[in-house]
Amino acid sequence: MSSWVVDMEKKLEDAELPAKVERCPKHSIFRVPPQFKAVDSSLYKPRTVSLGPFHHGDEDLKPMEVHKLRAVHRLLDRTNCKTNIAELFAAVEEVAQELEDAYMDLDGEWRGKENRGKFLQMMITDGCFLLEVMRAAEDLGKKPDERGDHIFSWQGMEHLKPFVQRDMLMVENQLPLRLLETIVAAGSGTSPNAALINSMVLRFLEGKYAPEGTNQLGLHPLDIYRTTLLKAAQKPLGNDGGTGDAKVMTPPAHHDIVSSRRIVPRSAWKLSRAGIWFVHKKTSYLDDIEVDDKGKLQMPILQLDDSTAYRFRNMMAFEAGHDDTGKDVTAYVRFTRDLLDSAEDVRLLTRKGILEHDLDSEAVRRLIRGLARDTSPPAVGTQLWRVRGDVEYGYRRDLYGRNRVRLFLYESWADLRSNHLRSPWTILALLTATLLLVADILQAVYTVKSYHGPDKGDTKMH
């Protein structure tokens, strides 16, 4: 047998393919693919604290390690704590394999029974730190300030909270919520409570409680956060599928006509000129978008700020890596990008109350297009796929069907306003010219009437 065959066999054995394939469905925390980081790698890097193994030991994050140990002390020293460090280790060790399986491509230093002690120590210190930070945030204003503590005091938490919130949304910086549930159950001496953990994380990240009926544990903080933004994901969270795919929609009859042609992305300005009306919809869900029979495209508010890029890019990276999670955030970003082809499109959606920002229009356009880089259109059968079909049908109906006259007048006015009425002086000149024209017409009519008036009078006299 040739040497290259032997070498290949050894590589296949080392790959442990059967074991890896068996663990794949359990993975929910991933390293960001290189094509995502090519856009901006800083969007995926924690800046304050490492949570989990992927960024453990990063030089910039080491200053927080001592405060993680302090958090373990704080948790165990609470008056209502019913466990000690040995019992806590034992409790977490019972779910150690599940915690390990949550991480894809985990380095060898963390895997296997020979490294179990190191893995457990890291999980417990990180888990206790996150729990204590969330509890300290809830206690703000309820307990006397702890002077001198620049992490868990009032002043410390006011400063630290936004930085920890950001790092909790990094897809590579996640802790399985099973870990937090296990630590809380051990400390309280009660059975695990998924709803309690889900709500604790959501209150810290968004100031809201978990949806009613959420009795299964979420995967990790990023999964919980993403779920609150999507109407399609409003069903019980759980490790057996996360937030789930969007509901498959049955297409209306006109979709058969539209689907026979490729749906061309059309900008907001072009759709508006064709008679599609953009209306701000009062909803908290990104994907709660619909088109009614009158051509109104109803969309939620999208608030753009310094956190927009990292929030969306990490949710999209999670969707790309987790097969059991729908691609709803990615579809929303792509849908929005198709509307924003120019600064004029940004100004239009801003006037309609759909975009809220303090950026210039070109910066908004670049931001959204950067988010949507290397993404695909909404998948067939999803809610936004249906909306794209409705928009296309409304556009073609107005363009070629019963609204040709209205469309002609609308487009004529739009062209005039866009190409000739950009300056207030131009508008003033047009109004002046219009008034002079009307005055000339009235004068001509008056002259004609004055000329024919006496003849009529003379006729009557005779």
C-alpha positions in Angstrom: 0.0 0.0 0.0 1.4 3.4 -1.0 2.5 5.9 1.6 -0.1 8.5 0.6 -2.9 6.0 1.1 -1.6 5.2 4.6 -1.3 8.9 5.3 -4.9 9.5 4.2 -6.2 6.7 6.3 -4.5 8.1 9.4 -6.0 11.6 8.7 -9.5 10.0 8.4 -9.0 8.2 11.7 -7.8 11.4 13.4 -10.8 13.3 12.1 -13.2 11.1 14.2 -15.9 11.7 11.5 -18.7 9.6 13.2 -18.3 11.3 16.5 -18.2 14.8 14.9 -21.2 14.1 12.8 -23.1 12.9 15.9 -22.3 16.1 17.8 -23.1 18.5 14.9 -26.8 19.0 15.8 -25.8 19.9 19.3 -23.5 22.8 18.3 -24.9 26.2 18.8 -21.8 28.4 19.4 -19.4 28.8 16.5 -16.3 30.6 15.3 -17.2 33.2 12.7 -16.4 32.1 9.2 -13.6 34.0 7.4 -15.9 35.5 4.8 -17.9 37.2 7.6 -14.8 38.6 9.2 -13.5 39.9 5.9 -16.1 42.6 6.1 -15.0 43.8 9.6 -13.4 41.4 12.1 -13.8 43.9 15.0 -17.6 43.3 14.9 -17.1 39.8 16.3 -14.5 40.4 19.0 -15.4 41.0 22.6 -13.8 44.1 24.1 -14.3 43.7 27.9 -14.8 40.1 29.0 -14.4 36.6 27.6 -17.4 34.3 28.0 -16.6 30.7 27.1 -13.4 29.1 25.6 -13.0 30.8 22.2 -11.6 34.1 23.6 -10.4 32.8 27.0 -6.8 34.1 27.6 -7.0 37.0 25.1 -4.5 39.6 26.3 -7.0 42.5 26.1 -9.6 40.6 28.2 -7.3 39.4 31.0 -8.0 42.3 33.4 -11.5 40.9 34.0 -10.3 37.5 35.1 -9.8 38.5 38.7 -13.3 39.9 38.9 -14.7 36.5 37.6 -13.2 34.9 40.7 -14.7 37.6 42.8 -18.0 36.8 41.3 -17.8 33.2 42.4 -17.1 34.4 45.9 -20.1 36.8 45.8 -22.4 34.0 44.6 -21.3 31.5 47.2 -21.4 34.2 50.0 -25.0 35.2 49.3 -27.1 34.6 52.4 -29.6 32.4 50.5 -26.9 30.3 48.7 -27.3 26.6 49.5 -24.2 25.2 47.9 -20.4 25.3 48.2 -17.7 25.2 45.6 -17.4 21.4 45.6 -21.1 20.9 45.2 -21.2 23.5 42.5 -18.4 21.7 40.5 -20.3 18.4 40.9 -23.6 19.9 39.6 -21.9 21.5 36.6 -19.9 18.3 35.9 -23.2 16.5 35.3 -23.9 18.6 32.3 -20.3 19.0 31.2 -20.6 16.9 28.0 -23.7 18.9 26.9 -21.8 22.2 27.6 -18.8 20.9 25.6 -20.9 19.8 22.7 -22.4 23.3 22.4 -19.1 24.6 21.0 -18.1 23.7 17.5 -14.4 23.2 16.7 -13.4 23.4 20.4 -9.7 23.4 20.9 -8.1 20.2 22.3 -7.1 21.9 25.5 -10.8 22.1 26.5 -12.0 18.7 25.2 -12.2 15.3 26.7 -12.1 13.9 30.3 -8.4 14.6 30.7 -9.2 18.4 30.4 -12.5 18.3 32.2 -11.3 20.1 35.3 -9.9 23.1 33.3 -13.1 23.2 31.3 -15.3 23.2 34.4 -13.3 25.9 36.1 -13.6 28.2 33.1 -17.4 27.5 32.8 -18.1 28.1 36.5 -16.1 31.3 36.7 -17.6 32.7 33.5 -21.1 31.6 34.5 -20.9 33.1 38.0 -19.6 36.3 36.6 -22.4 36.7 34.1 -25.0 35.8 36.8 -23.6 38.3 39.3 -23.4 41.1 36.7 -27.1 40.5 35.7 -28.1 40.4 39.4 -26.1 43.5 40.2 -27.9 45.3 37.4 -31.3 44.3 38.7 -30.3 45.5 42.2 -29.4 49.0 41.1 -31.2 51.4 43.3 -32.5 48.6 45.6 -29.5 48.0 47.8 -26.9 50.3 49.4 -23.9 51.1 47.2 -20.8 49.0 47.7 -18.1 51.7 47.9 -14.8 51.0 46.3 -16.1 48.2 44.1 -15.7 49.5 40.5 -17.4 46.4 39.0 -20.4 45.4 41.1 -21.2 48.8 42.7 -23.7 51.3 41.4 -21.1 53.4 39.6 -19.3 50.4 38.4 -22.4 48.7 37.0 -23.6 51.9 35.3 -20.3 52.0 33.4 -19.9 48.3 32.8 -23.3 47.2 31.8 -23.3 48.4 28.1 -19.9 46.8 27.5 -21.0 43.4 28.9 -24.2 43.7 26.9 -22.2 44.1 23.7 -19.9 41.2 24.5 -22.9 39.0 25.3 -24.0 39.4 21.7 -20.8 38.2 20.1 -21.5 34.8 18.5 -18.0 33.5 19.5 -18.5 34.8 23.1 -21.5 32.8 24.2 -22.3 30.7 27.3 -24.9 27.9 27.1 -27.9 28.9 29.2 -27.9 25.3 30.5 -24.8 26.4 32.5 -26.6 29.4 34.1 -29.6 27.3 34.8 -27.4 24.6 36.5 -25.6 27.2 38.7 -28.8 29.0 39.7 -30.5 25.6 40.6 -27.4 24.5 42.7 -27.3 27.9 44.5 -31.0 28.0 45.3 -31.4 24.3 46.1 -34.4 24.1 43.7 -35.1 22.4 40.4 -33.9 24.1 37.2 -36.2 26.9 36.0 -35.8 27.7 32.3 -38.3 30.6 32.3 -36.3 32.3 35.1 -33.0 32.1 33.1 -34.6 33.3 29.9 -36.2 36.3 31.5 -33.1 37.2 33.5 -31.0 37.3 30.3 -33.7 39.3 28.4 -34.2 41.8 31.2 -30.4 42.5 31.2 -30.1 42.8 27.4 -33.5 44.4 26.5 -35.3 45.3 29.7 -38.1 42.8 28.8 -39.4 39.5 30.0 -39.4 36.2 28.1 -42.6 35.7 26.0 -45.4 33.9 27.8 -45.4 30.2 27.4 -41.6 30.1 27.1 -40.9 27.1 29.2 -37.9 25.7 27.4 -34.4 27.0 27.8 -32.9 29.1 25.0 -29.5 28.2 23.6 -27.5 31.2 24.7 -27.9 35.0 25.1 -27.6 35.8 21.4 -30.3 33.2 20.6 -32.7 34.7 23.2 -32.0 38.3 21.9 -32.6 37.3 18.3 -35.8 35.6 19.1 -37.3 38.7 20.7 -36.9 40.6 17.4 -38.7 38.1 15.1 -42.4 37.4 14.8 -41.6 34.1 13.1 -39.7 32.9 16.1 -42.4 33.5 18.7 -42.7 29.9 19.8 -41.2 28.1 22.8 -37.4 28.3 22.9 -35.5 25.1 23.2 -32.3 23.1 22.6 -34.2 20.8 20.3 -34.3 23.4 17.5 -33.8 26.8 19.0 -36.1 29.4 17.6 -37.1 27.5 14.5 -37.5 28.3 10.9 -40.1 30.8 9.7 -43.5 29.4 9.0 -43.8 28.2 5.4 -46.4 30.4 3.7 -48.9 29.3 1.1 -48.5 31.7 -1.9 -51.5 33.6 -3.1 -52.7 33.0 -6.7 -50.9 36.0 -8.1 -47.5 34.6 -6.9 -47.7 32.0 -9.7 -47.6 34.9 -12.2 -44.8 36.7 -10.4 -42.7 33.6 -9.8 -42.6 32.9 -13.5 -40.2 35.9 -13.7 -37.2 36.8 -11.7 -38.1 39.3 -9.0 -35.9 42.3 -9.6 -34.8 44.3 -6.5 -36.4 47.7 -6.7 -35.5 50.7 -4.6 -37.9 52.5 -2.3 -37.9 55.5 -4.6 -38.7 53.4 -7.7 -41.5 51.6 -5.8 -42.9 54.8 -4.5 -43.0 56.3 -8.0 -44.9 53.2 -9.1 -47.6 53.7 -6.5 -46.3 51.6 -3.6 -46.9 53.5 -0.3 -44.5 53.1 2.6 -46.1 53.1 6.0 -44.6 52.9 9.4 -46.0 49.9 11.3 -46.2 49.8 15.1 -44.5 46.5 15.8 -41.4 45.4 17.6 -40.7 42.6 15.2 -38.2 43.1 12.3 -40.0 40.6 10.0 -43.5 41.9 10.7 -43.8 43.3 7.1 -46.8 43.1 4.9 -48.4 44.6 1.8 -52.2 45.3 1.7 -54.5 45.3 -1.4 -54.1 49.1 -1.7 -50.4 48.9 -2.2 -49.3 49.9 1.3 -46.0 48.4 2.3 -46.1 48.4 6.1 -42.7 48.1 7.8 -41.4 48.4 11.4 -39.0 51.2 12.6 -35.3 50.4 12.1 -33.2 52.4 14.6 -29.6 52.8 13.4 -26.8 53.6 15.9 -23.3 52.5 16.8 -24.6 49.1 17.9 -26.4 48.2 14.6 -23.5 46.7 12.8 -22.3 44.3 15.5 -25.8 43.3 16.6 -27.0 42.3 13.1 -23.7 40.8 11.9 -23.5 38.5 14.9 -27.1 37.4 14.5 -26.5 36.7 10.9 -23.4 34.7 11.6 -25.4 32.6 14.1 -28.0 32.0 11.5 -25.3 30.9 9.0 -23.9 28.4 11.4 -27.0 26.9 13.1 -28.9 24.8 10.7 -32.0 24.6 12.9 -32.4 28.3 13.1 -34.2 30.2 10.4 -32.5 32.9 8.4 -35.0 35.6 9.2 -32.6 38.4 10.3 -30.5 37.8 7.2 -33.6 37.9 5.0 -34.7 41.2 6.7 -31.3 42.8 6.1 -31.3 41.7 2.4 -34.9 43.0 2.0 -34.0 46.4 3.5 -30.8 46.6 1.4 -32.7 46.1 -1.8 -34.8 49.2 -0.9 -31.8 51.4 -0.3 -30.1 51.9 -3.6 -29.4 55.6 -3.2 -29.4 58.4 -0.7 -32.8 59.5 -2.0 -34.2 56.1 -0.9 -32.8 56.7 2.6 -34.4 60.1 2.8 -37.7 58.7 1.6 -37.8 56.0 4.3 -36.6 58.4 6.9 -39.5 60.8 6.0 -41.9 57.9 6.3 -40.7 57.1 9.8 -39.3 53.7 8.9 -35.6 54.7 9.4 -34.5 56.5 12.6 -30.9 57.7 12.7 -28.6 60.7 13.1 -26.3 59.8 10.2 -26.2 61.4 6.7 -28.1 59.5 4.1 -25.1 58.1 2.3 -23.6 56.7 5.5 -26.9 54.9 6.2 -26.9 53.4 2.7 -23.3 52.2 3.1 -24.1 50.7 6.6 -27.1 48.7 5.3 -25.3 47.5 2.2 -22.3 46.5 4.3 -24.6 44.4 6.5 -26.1 42.6 3.5 -22.8 41.8 1.8 -22.6 38.2 0.6 -26.1 37.4 1.7 -28.9 35.7 -0.3 -32.5 36.9 -0.9 -35.3 35.5 1.4 -35.8 31.8 0.9 -38.8 30.5 -0.9 -41.8 29.9 1.4 -40.8 32.4 4.1 -42.7 35.5 5.1 -40.4 38.0 3.4 -40.4 35.9 0.2 -44.1 36.3 0.2 -43.8 40.1 0.8 -41.3 40.4 -2.1 -43.9 38.7 -4.3 -46.7 41.0 -3.1 -44.5 44.1 -3.8 -43.6 42.8 -7.3 -47.2 42.1 -8.1 -48.2 45.6 -6.9 -45.5 47.2 -8.9 -46.3 45.4 -12.1 -50.0 45.9 -11.6 -49.6 49.6 -11.3 -47.0 49.8 -14.1 -48.9 47.8 -16.7 -52.4 47.5 -15.4 -55.3 49.5 -14.2 -53.4 52.4 -12.7 -51.5 53.7 -15.8 -53.0 57.2 -15.6 -52.3 57.6 -11.9 -48.8 56.2 -12.4 -48.1 58.6 -15.3 -49.2 61.6 -13.2 -47.3 60.3 -10.2 -44.1 59.7 -12.1 -44.3 63.0 -13.9 -44.6 64.9 -10.7 -41.8 62.7 -9.1 -39.5 63.5 -12.1 -40.2 67.2 -11.8 -39.6 67.3 -8.1 -36.5 65.1 -8.3 -34.8 66.7 -11.3 -36.0 70.3 -11.3 -37.3 71.3 -7.8 -34.3 70.4 -5.6 -33.6 74.1 -4.7 -36.0 76.4 -2.9 -35.1 79.1 -5.4 -36.1 76.8 -8.3 -39.5 76.2 -6.6 -39.9 80.0 -6.0 -39.1 80.6 -9.7 -41.6 78.0 -10.8 -44.4 79.5 -8.6 -43.6 82.9 -9.9 -43.7 81.7 -13.5 -46.9 79.9 -12.8 -48.6 83.0 -11.3 -47.4 85.1 -14.3 -48.8 82.5 -16.7 -52.1 82.5 -14.9 -52.2 86.3 -14.9 -51.5 86.4 -18.6 -54.3 83.9 -19.2 -56.8 85.8 -17.1 -55.8 89.0 -18.8 -56.3 87.4 -22.3 -59.7 86.1 -21.2 -60.7 89.5 -19.9 -59.5 91.2 -23.1 -61.5 88.8 -25.3 -64.7 89.2 -23.2 -64.3 93.0 -23.3 -64.0 93.0 -27.1 -67.1 90.9 -27.6 -69.2 92.5 -24.9 -70.2 95.7 -26.8 -71.3 93.8 -29.9 -73.7 91.8 -27.8 -75.0 94.9 -26.2 -75.5 96.7 -29.6 -77.4 93.7 -30.9 -79.8 93.8 -28.1 -80.4 97.6 -28.6 -81.3 97.0 -32.3 
